[in-house]
Amino acid sequence: MNSTYPKPRRMTHLFGHDRRIVIVAMDQPAYFGAMPGADQPGPLIRSLVAGGADAIVTTFGVAMACAADFGRAGLILRADGGNTKLAPNALPGRPLYSPEDALRLGADGLACMGYPGSRWEDPSLRDLAALAAQCHHWQVPLLAEMLPMLFENPKEGITPENIRDAVRIGAELGADIIKTQYTGSVESFRYVLDGCYAPVVILGGPKMGSDQDLLNTVREALTAGASGVALGRNVWQHPRPERITAAVTALVHLDATVEQAMGMLE
């Protein structure tokens, strides 16, 4: 059921002509604070762009401080947050920035979270829907990171069935792009994608065991029909961010094999 990308004109700046996309997510320091690899965001962004990243998800602060470093790449502003690892009780982020804020920064889109099935389902989905309406008004694409039951019981909650429901819910609430967890096999992820009409990209999650594990995951997701990736620490904390970005880009846009992509890291 996964088909063409939606209507906001700025989508054409984010996606390649093949209607696929390589996103690098650099918004984690807004929650974790100082993180290895993100000390100098400007040079890091330049290396990701040189490696072929189509777009970067980042924070308001980085978008302001490093505006000149994005070059041809699209900028997706993290719209929600306000919660950090320092709090004694973790809470979900809430809306912080609007489409107008994104446009003033020169951003091409906004990103927010959605937690269907969790104890934060109601506020997160209400916030997502409200932001989707605002984004539609301003014709700004919205990326929704849909993670079902993430904090309650991730091992049992994140199943192909729940992820299939979560990505469809994100599309129904108005998101233009859905970011979610890969389900572990081509067959199960194809089942997820068959239930959603918006483009779906996979997240990277915690650091993977090896470069080959990462590239295998990307290849499988693409084979299943994913529209691309939205990878974070597996890319920007890599010893060679530009090369791993180039390897992922070769998979996404050139249909390279995993072996060919691995060769780009030598």
matplotlib code that plots the C-alpha trace (Angstrom):
import matplotlib.pyplot as plt

x = [0.0, 3.1, 3.0, 4.0, 5.2, 2.5, 1.8, 3.8, 6.1, 9.1, 8.9, 10.7, 13.7, 13.8, 13.4, 15.5, 14.1, 13.7, 11.3, 13.7, 15.5, 18.5, 17.9, 20.4, 18.9, 21.1, 18.5, 19.5, 21.6, 18.5, 17.6, 21.0, 23.1, 26.7, 27.4, 30.5, 30.7, 28.5, 30.9, 31.3, 28.0, 29.0, 31.9, 29.9, 27.0, 29.3, 30.7, 27.2, 26.2, 29.4, 28.5, 25.1, 22.6, 19.4, 18.2, 19.2, 16.9, 18.2, 17.4, 16.5, 19.9, 22.0, 19.8, 20.6, 24.3, 25.1, 22.8, 25.7, 26.7, 23.7, 24.5, 22.2, 20.7, 17.3, 16.7, 14.0, 13.4, 12.7, 9.4, 8.9, 11.0, 11.6, 12.3, 15.8, 17.6, 18.3, 14.6, 13.9, 10.8, 10.9, 8.0, 7.3, 8.3, 5.7, 5.4, 8.1, 8.2, 5.7, 5.8, 6.3, 9.5, 10.7, 10.1, 12.0, 14.9, 14.7, 13.7, 12.1, 10.1, 9.2, 9.6, 7.6, 6.9, 3.8, 3.3, 0.2, -0.6, 1.5, 0.3, 1.2, -0.9, -3.4, -1.1, 1.3, -1.3, -3.2, 0.0, 0.8, -2.6, -2.5, 1.0, -0.1, -2.9, -0.5, 2.0, -0.7, -1.7, 1.9, 2.7, 5.5, 6.1, 5.8, 7.8, 6.2, 8.2, 5.7, 6.8, 4.0, 4.1, 7.8, 8.2, 5.7, 7.0, 9.2, 10.0, 6.4, 4.9, 7.0, 5.6, 4.9, 1.2, 1.6, 4.1, 1.7, -1.0, 1.2, 2.5, -1.1, -2.2, 0.5, -0.6, -4.2, -3.4, -1.7, 2.0, 3.7, 6.6, 6.6, 9.7, 9.6, 11.4, 12.4, 10.7, 13.6, 12.7, 11.7, 8.4, 7.3, 8.3, 6.5, 3.4, 3.9, 4.3, 1.3, -0.9, 0.3, -0.1, 2.6, 6.3, 8.0, 11.6, 13.4, 15.2, 18.6, 18.1, 21.0, 24.4, 24.4, 27.0, 28.8, 28.7, 27.5, 24.6, 23.6, 23.9, 22.1, 19.2, 19.0, 19.1, 16.3, 14.1, 14.5, 13.8, 10.6, 9.6, 10.8, 11.3, 14.6, 16.2, 16.4, 19.6, 21.1, 24.0, 24.9, 25.9, 27.0, 28.9, 30.7, 34.5, 34.0, 30.6, 31.1, 31.9, 29.1, 26.7, 28.0, 27.6, 24.0, 23.3, 24.6, 22.1, 19.2, 19.7, 22.0, 20.5, 24.0, 24.5, 25.7, 29.0, 29.4, 28.5, 30.9, 33.6, 33.1, 34.2, 37.6]
y = [0.0, 2.2, 4.5, 8.0, 10.7, 13.2, 16.7, 19.4, 20.8, 20.8, 17.0, 17.2, 18.9, 16.1, 13.0, 12.0, 11.6, 7.9, 8.8, 7.5, 9.3, 9.1, 11.0, 11.3, 12.1, 14.3, 15.4, 13.0, 15.5, 17.5, 14.6, 13.1, 16.3, 16.0, 12.9, 11.5, 12.4, 15.4, 17.9, 19.9, 19.6, 21.9, 19.8, 16.6, 18.0, 18.8, 15.3, 13.8, 16.0, 15.1, 11.5, 12.0, 12.6, 14.0, 15.5, 15.9, 16.0, 18.3, 20.8, 24.5, 25.3, 23.4, 24.7, 28.3, 27.7, 25.6, 27.1, 27.4, 23.8, 22.1, 22.9, 21.1, 18.8, 19.3, 20.4, 18.7, 20.5, 18.4, 20.0, 18.3, 17.8, 19.6, 16.3, 15.1, 12.1, 14.2, 14.2, 11.7, 10.5, 10.4, 12.1, 12.3, 15.5, 18.1, 20.6, 23.2, 24.7, 25.4, 25.3, 29.1, 28.6, 26.0, 28.3, 31.1, 28.8, 27.8, 24.2, 21.8, 19.9, 19.1, 15.9, 14.7, 11.5, 9.3, 6.6, 4.6, 1.9, 3.6, 5.4, 8.6, 7.7, 10.4, 13.5, 12.3, 11.6, 14.7, 16.8, 14.9, 15.6, 19.3, 19.7, 17.9, 20.4, 23.3, 21.8, 21.3, 24.9, 26.0, 23.2, 21.9, 18.2, 16.3, 13.3, 11.2, 8.7, 6.1, 3.7, 1.6, 0.8, 1.7, 2.4, -0.1, -3.4, -2.9, -6.6, -7.6, -4.3, -3.8, -6.5, -6.4, -6.2, -3.2, -1.4, -2.0, -0.3, 2.5, 3.6, 3.6, 5.7, 8.2, 8.5, 8.8, 11.7, 13.5, 12.7, 12.9, 10.6, 7.8, 6.7, 3.4, 0.3, -2.4, -5.6, -8.0, -9.6, -8.7, -10.6, -9.0, -5.5, -5.9, -6.7, -3.4, -1.4, -3.0, -1.3, 2.2, 4.7, 7.2, 6.7, 4.8, 5.0, 2.9, 4.2, 2.8, 2.7, 1.9, 1.2, -2.0, -4.8, -4.1, -2.1, -5.2, -5.6, -2.0, -2.3, -5.7, -4.1, -1.2, -3.6, -5.8, -2.8, -1.5, -4.9, -4.9, -1.6, 1.1, 4.5, 5.0, 5.4, 7.8, 6.7, 8.3, 7.2, 4.3, 7.0, 10.2, 8.2, 6.1, 6.5, 7.6, 9.3, 10.4, 6.9, 5.1, 7.8, 7.2, 3.4, 3.8, 6.2, 3.7, 1.2, 3.6, 5.5, 3.2, -0.2, -1.3, -4.7, -5.0, -6.2, -3.2, -0.9, -2.6, -2.0, 1.7, 1.5, 0.0]
z = [0.0, 0.4, -2.6, -3.7, -1.3, -0.2, -1.5, 0.4, -2.3, 0.1, 0.0, -3.4, -1.6, 0.9, -1.3, -4.3, -7.8, -6.9, -4.1, -1.5, 1.3, 3.5, 6.8, 9.6, 13.0, 15.1, 17.7, 20.5, 22.5, 23.3, 25.6, 26.5, 26.6, 25.6, 23.5, 22.0, 18.3, 18.6, 20.2, 16.9, 15.1, 12.2, 10.9, 11.5, 9.5, 6.6, 6.6, 6.5, 3.6, 1.8, 2.3, 0.5, 3.3, 1.8, 5.1, 8.8, 11.8, 14.4, 17.1, 17.0, 18.5, 16.0, 13.1, 14.2, 15.0, 11.9, 9.2, 6.8, 7.1, 5.7, 2.1, -0.3, 2.4, 3.8, 7.4, 9.5, 12.8, 15.9, 17.0, 20.4, 23.4, 26.7, 28.5, 29.4, 31.0, 34.1, 35.2, 38.0, 36.1, 32.4, 30.6, 26.8, 25.0, 24.2, 21.3, 21.5, 17.9, 15.2, 11.4, 11.5, 13.6, 11.1, 8.1, 9.8, 10.2, 6.6, 7.5, 5.1, 7.6, 11.2, 13.3, 16.3, 18.3, 18.5, 21.2, 20.3, 22.9, 25.7, 28.7, 26.8, 23.8, 24.3, 24.7, 22.0, 19.4, 20.2, 19.8, 16.5, 15.1, 16.0, 14.5, 11.4, 10.9, 11.4, 9.0, 6.4, 6.7, 6.0, 3.6, 5.7, 5.7, 9.0, 10.0, 12.7, 14.7, 15.6, 18.4, 19.8, 23.5, 23.6, 27.3, 28.7, 27.3, 24.2, 23.8, 23.6, 22.5, 19.3, 17.1, 13.4, 14.1, 16.5, 14.2, 11.3, 13.3, 14.6, 11.1, 9.8, 12.7, 12.1, 8.4, 9.4, 11.8, 9.0, 9.0, 5.6, 6.5, 9.0, 10.9, 12.8, 14.0, 11.5, 12.4, 11.7, 8.4, 4.9, 5.1, 8.4, 7.3, 4.0, 6.1, 8.0, 4.8, 3.0, 5.6, 5.1, 2.3, 3.5, 2.9, 5.8, 6.8, 9.4, 12.5, 13.5, 17.3, 19.6, 18.2, 16.2, 16.5, 13.3, 10.0, 8.2, 10.6, 9.9, 6.1, 6.1, 8.0, 5.5, 2.6, 4.0, 4.8, 1.2, -0.2, 1.8, 0.3, 2.8, 1.3, 3.1, 6.4, 9.4, 11.1, 14.2, 16.3, 14.0, 11.5, 13.3, 16.1, 13.5, 13.3, 9.7, 9.4, 5.8, 4.6, 6.4, 5.1, 1.6, 2.1, 3.2, 0.4, -2.1, -0.8, -0.8, -4.0, -6.1, -5.1, -4.2, -2.6, 1.0, -0.3, -2.5, 0.4, 2.7, 0.1, 0.5, 4.1, 3.3]

ax = plt.figure().add_subplot(projection="3d")
ax.plot(x, y, z, "-o")
ax.set_aspect("equal")
plt.show()
